[in-house]
Amino acid sequence: MQVNATLYFTLAHMLDVEPEHVSKIMHLIRERQKVGEEKYGHTMDRTDLDEAQFRMHLLEELLDGAQYATRAGRECQGLVAELLSITARLIEYMEEMKEI
C-alpha cells in the first residue's frame, strides 16, 4: 500500500499540520509499512480480510495506542483522550454494523 495523496491532503489540510510534520509522518508511515511487510509477509493491500476484520484490527491497535500513551506519562494525557474518543466512535460504528 502506497502512502497516497488522500492521506497527505488529510494530514496537511484537515488537521492543519505543518508541511515538515506531514513529510515526517509520511516517512514514518512508509517505514512502518516496510516493518509490517517484513514481519508479517504482506502489506495492507492484503485481500484475506474484509473491512470488518480491518476495523477490528484498527480497534485493537487504538486500544494498544491508548495504553502506550497512558504509560508514556502525563504529557500524553491529551493524546490518551483523543485516542479514546476515536476508539469510542469506532466502537459505536462497529456496534451499528453488528461487528462487535
PEZIMO-V30677 format. One record per residue. N is the residue number from 1. RES is the residue in one small letter. SS is DSSP state (@ for helix, = for strand, . for the rest). OMEGA is omega in whole degrees, -180 to 180 (NA if undefined). D_LAST is the distance of its C-alpha to the last C-alpha in whole Angstrom. Layout:
# PEZIMO-V30677
n	res	ss	omega	d_last
N	RES	SS	OMEGA	D_LAST
N	RES	SS	OMEGA	D_LAST
This chain:
# PEZIMO-V30677
n	res	ss	omega	d_last
1	m	.	178	27
2	q	.	172	29
3	v	.	-169	29
4	n	.	-177	30
5	a	@	179	32
6	t	@	178	28
7	l	@	179	27
8	y	@	180	31
9	f	@	180	31
10	t	@	-180	28
11	l	@	-172	29
12	a	@	-171	33
13	h	@	-176	33
14	m	@	-179	30
15	l	.	179	29
16	d	.	-179	33
17	v	.	178	33
18	e	.	-178	37
19	p	@	-180	38
20	e	@	177	38
21	h	@	178	35
22	v	@	180	33
23	s	@	180	36
24	k	@	180	35
25	i	@	180	31
26	m	@	178	31
27	h	@	-179	33
28	l	@	178	31
29	i	@	178	28
30	r	@	179	30
31	e	@	178	31
32	r	@	177	27
33	q	@	179	27
34	k	@	179	30
35	v	@	-180	29
36	g	@	180	26
37	e	@	178	28
38	e	@	-176	30
39	k	@	-173	28
40	y	@	178	25
41	g	.	177	28
42	h	.	179	26
43	t	.	176	25
44	m	.	177	22
45	d	.	-179	24
46	r	.	-176	22
47	t	.	-178	21
48	d	.	177	19
49	l	.	175	16
50	d	.	-176	14
51	e	@	179	13
52	a	@	179	9
53	q	@	175	11
54	f	@	178	13
55	r	@	178	10
56	m	@	176	8
57	h	@	178	12
58	l	@	178	13
59	l	@	180	11
60	e	@	-180	12
61	e	@	177	16
62	l	@	178	15
63	l	@	175	15
64	d	@	180	18
65	g	@	178	20
66	a	@	178	19
67	q	@	178	21
68	y	@	-179	23
69	a	@	177	24
70	t	@	-179	25
71	r	@	-177	27
72	a	@	174	29
73	g	.	-176	31
74	r	@	-178	31
75	e	@	180	32
76	c	@	-177	28
77	q	@	177	27
78	g	@	178	27
79	l	@	178	25
80	v	@	180	22
81	a	@	179	22
82	e	@	179	21
83	l	@	-180	19
84	l	@	177	17
85	s	@	177	17
86	i	@	180	16
87	t	@	179	13
88	a	@	178	13
89	r	@	178	13
90	l	@	179	11
91	i	@	179	8
92	e	@	179	9
93	y	@	-178	9
94	m	@	176	6
95	e	@	177	5
96	e	@	-179	9
97	m	.	-180	8
98	k	.	-180	6
99	e	.	176	4
100	i	.	NA	0
